[in-house]
Amino acid sequence: MQDKKILLVGVGGQGTILASRILSWIALHQGKDVKMSEIHGMAQRGGTVITQICVAERVFSPVIEPGEADTLLSFELLEAQRNLHFLKPDGLLIVNEQRLLPMSVITGSAAYPEDIVTNLRRTTSNLRVVAALSEAVALGNPRVANVVMLGSLSKLWMEIPDDAWDEALIANVPPRFLELNRMAFARGKAIA
């Protein structure tokens, strides 16, 4: 695994933190130093969740400054747009096409932007839009959209053997949900 700065963003309840823990577990078990930072204000009420992961031979801080992220993995469209300034010019942006309305939109004080994917395409040439929620629903549980996203990430960016990913799932997912998460990961990899 190469040195990487990975920013994961989403909305409370989307599994952003679990996905971050899986990524951090993999990096640690590939012999890297890993630092992870979580920011989840109002996460249980649909608020923004941001996780920063830095992976290297030696990491002193998990903080990712604007323009430093090698990868931005976004579980929601608007969160991708809000955090795009953290991505390097040649960085990889993987975004779930899901839209979750923030409170300002629900109350009518703001409108949800309709042209987010167009704006993202103008900003970065390395964009992948994933129908993670649709794939998760097809598997029978919308809560595994985060692992669909990890499957896509594994195919597009990370040179890590499938057995390492499987070990990470075993270590981080409750046993009763393991098989479902394995299917979600495989589906994300297949559609990447």
C-alpha positions as CSV (number, residue, x, y, z in Angstrom):
1,M,0.0,0.0,0.0
2,Q,1.4,3.4,-1.0
3,D,1.4,6.5,1.1
4,K,-2.1,8.1,0.9
5,K,-4.3,10.8,2.3
6,I,-7.9,9.7,2.2
7,L,-10.9,11.9,3.0
8,L,-14.3,10.2,3.6
9,V,-17.4,12.3,3.8
10,G,-21.0,11.6,4.2
11,V,-24.1,12.1,6.4
12,G,-24.7,10.5,9.8
13,G,-26.0,7.0,9.4
14,Q,-24.3,6.2,6.1
15,G,-21.5,4.2,7.6
16,T,-18.7,6.6,6.9
17,I,-16.9,5.8,10.2
18,L,-17.2,2.0,9.7
19,A,-15.7,2.4,6.2
20,S,-12.9,4.5,7.7
21,R,-12.2,1.8,10.3
22,I,-12.0,-0.8,7.6
23,L,-9.6,1.3,5.5
24,S,-7.4,2.0,8.6
25,W,-7.4,-1.7,9.6
26,I,-6.2,-2.7,6.1
27,A,-3.4,-0.1,6.1
28,L,-2.2,-1.2,9.6
29,H,-2.2,-4.8,8.5
30,Q,-0.2,-3.8,5.4
31,G,2.5,-2.6,7.7
32,K,1.8,1.1,7.4
33,D,1.5,3.8,10.1
34,V,-2.1,5.1,10.1
35,K,-3.7,8.1,11.8
36,M,-7.4,8.6,11.6
37,S,-9.5,11.6,12.6
38,E,-13.3,11.7,12.9
39,I,-15.5,14.8,12.8
40,H,-19.2,14.0,13.3
41,G,-21.3,16.9,14.4
42,M,-25.0,16.1,14.7
43,A,-24.2,12.8,12.9
44,Q,-27.0,10.9,14.5
45,R,-29.4,13.6,13.1
46,G,-28.3,13.5,9.6
47,G,-25.3,15.9,10.0
48,T,-22.1,15.9,8.2
49,V,-19.5,13.2,8.9
50,I,-15.9,13.7,7.9
51,T,-13.0,11.2,8.4
52,Q,-9.4,11.9,7.5
53,I,-7.0,9.0,7.1
54,C,-3.3,9.4,6.5
55,V,-1.2,6.4,5.6
56,A,2.6,6.3,5.3
57,E,5.7,4.7,6.8
58,R,5.4,7.3,9.5
59,V,2.5,9.6,10.1
60,F,2.6,12.5,12.6
61,S,-0.9,13.9,12.1
62,P,-4.2,12.8,10.5
63,V,-5.0,16.3,9.4
64,I,-5.5,16.7,5.6
65,E,-5.2,20.3,4.4
66,P,-7.0,21.7,1.3
67,G,-5.5,20.3,-1.9
68,E,-3.8,17.4,-0.1
69,A,-6.2,14.4,-0.4
70,D,-5.2,11.7,-2.8
71,T,-8.7,10.3,-2.6
72,L,-12.1,11.7,-1.7
73,L,-14.7,9.0,-1.0
74,S,-18.1,10.7,-0.7
75,F,-21.2,8.8,0.4
76,E,-23.5,11.7,-0.7
77,L,-23.4,14.2,-3.6
78,L,-23.6,17.5,-1.8
79,E,-20.9,16.4,0.7
80,A,-18.6,15.7,-2.3
81,Q,-19.2,19.3,-3.5
82,R,-18.7,20.8,0.0
83,N,-15.3,19.0,0.5
84,L,-13.9,19.0,-3.1
85,H,-11.4,21.7,-2.1
86,F,-9.5,19.0,-0.1
87,L,-8.8,16.9,-3.2
88,K,-5.5,17.2,-5.1
89,P,-5.8,18.4,-8.7
90,D,-5.0,14.8,-9.9
91,G,-6.8,13.1,-7.0
92,L,-9.5,10.5,-7.3
93,L,-13.1,11.4,-6.4
94,I,-15.5,8.5,-5.9
95,V,-19.0,9.7,-5.1
96,N,-22.3,7.9,-4.3
97,E,-25.1,9.3,-6.4
98,Q,-27.3,9.4,-3.3
99,R,-28.9,12.7,-2.3
100,L,-29.8,13.3,1.4
101,L,-31.5,16.6,2.0
102,P,-29.9,18.7,4.7
103,M,-32.1,20.5,7.2
104,S,-31.8,23.8,5.4
105,V,-33.4,22.2,2.3
106,I,-36.0,20.4,4.3
107,T,-37.1,23.7,6.0
108,G,-37.1,25.5,2.6
109,S,-34.4,28.0,3.5
110,A,-32.1,26.6,0.8
111,A,-32.3,24.6,-2.4
112,Y,-30.5,21.3,-3.1
113,P,-28.2,22.0,-6.1
114,E,-29.3,20.1,-9.2
115,D,-26.0,20.3,-11.1
116,I,-23.6,18.7,-8.7
117,V,-22.2,16.0,-10.9
118,T,-21.7,18.5,-13.7
119,N,-19.8,20.8,-11.4
120,L,-17.7,17.9,-10.1
121,R,-16.8,16.9,-13.7
122,R,-15.7,20.5,-14.4
123,T,-13.4,20.4,-11.3
124,T,-11.8,17.0,-11.6
125,S,-11.1,14.7,-14.5
126,N,-10.8,11.7,-12.2
127,L,-14.4,11.3,-11.1
128,R,-16.4,8.1,-10.6
129,V,-20.1,8.2,-9.8
130,V,-21.3,5.0,-8.1
131,A,-24.9,3.9,-7.7
132,A,-24.0,2.5,-4.3
133,L,-27.5,2.9,-2.7
134,S,-29.2,1.2,-5.6
135,E,-26.8,-1.7,-5.5
136,A,-27.2,-2.0,-1.7
137,V,-31.0,-2.0,-2.0
138,A,-30.8,-4.7,-4.7
139,L,-28.8,-6.8,-2.1
140,G,-31.6,-6.3,0.4
141,N,-30.1,-3.7,2.8
142,P,-29.5,0.0,2.0
143,R,-27.1,0.1,5.0
144,V,-24.3,-1.7,3.0
145,A,-23.9,1.2,0.5
146,N,-20.8,2.1,2.3
147,V,-19.2,-1.3,1.6
148,V,-20.3,-1.1,-2.0
149,M,-18.3,2.2,-2.1
150,L,-15.3,0.4,-0.6
151,G,-15.5,-2.3,-3.2
152,S,-15.4,0.4,-5.9
153,L,-12.5,2.1,-4.2
154,S,-10.6,-1.2,-4.1
155,K,-10.9,-1.7,-7.9
156,L,-10.1,1.9,-8.9
157,W,-7.3,2.8,-6.6
158,M,-5.9,0.4,-4.1
159,E,-3.6,-2.5,-4.9
160,I,-4.6,-4.7,-1.9
161,P,-5.4,-8.4,-2.3
162,D,-9.0,-9.4,-1.9
163,D,-8.1,-11.6,1.1
164,A,-6.9,-8.6,3.0
165,W,-10.2,-6.8,2.3
166,D,-12.0,-9.9,3.5
167,E,-10.0,-10.0,6.7
168,A,-10.8,-6.4,7.3
169,L,-14.5,-7.1,6.9
170,I,-14.3,-10.1,9.3
171,A,-12.5,-7.9,11.9
172,N,-14.9,-4.9,11.6
173,V,-18.4,-6.2,10.7
174,P,-20.6,-8.2,13.1
175,P,-20.7,-11.8,12.1
176,R,-24.4,-11.8,11.3
177,F,-23.9,-9.1,8.6
178,L,-20.6,-10.5,7.2
179,E,-21.9,-12.4,4.2
180,L,-24.1,-9.4,3.2
181,N,-21.1,-7.1,3.4
182,R,-19.0,-9.5,1.4
183,M,-21.6,-9.4,-1.4
184,A,-21.7,-5.6,-1.2
185,F,-18.0,-5.4,-1.5
186,A,-18.0,-7.7,-4.5
187,R,-20.8,-5.8,-6.1
188,G,-18.9,-2.5,-5.7
189,K,-15.8,-4.0,-7.2
190,A,-17.8,-5.3,-10.2
191,I,-19.4,-2.0,-11.0
192,A,-16.3,0.2,-10.6
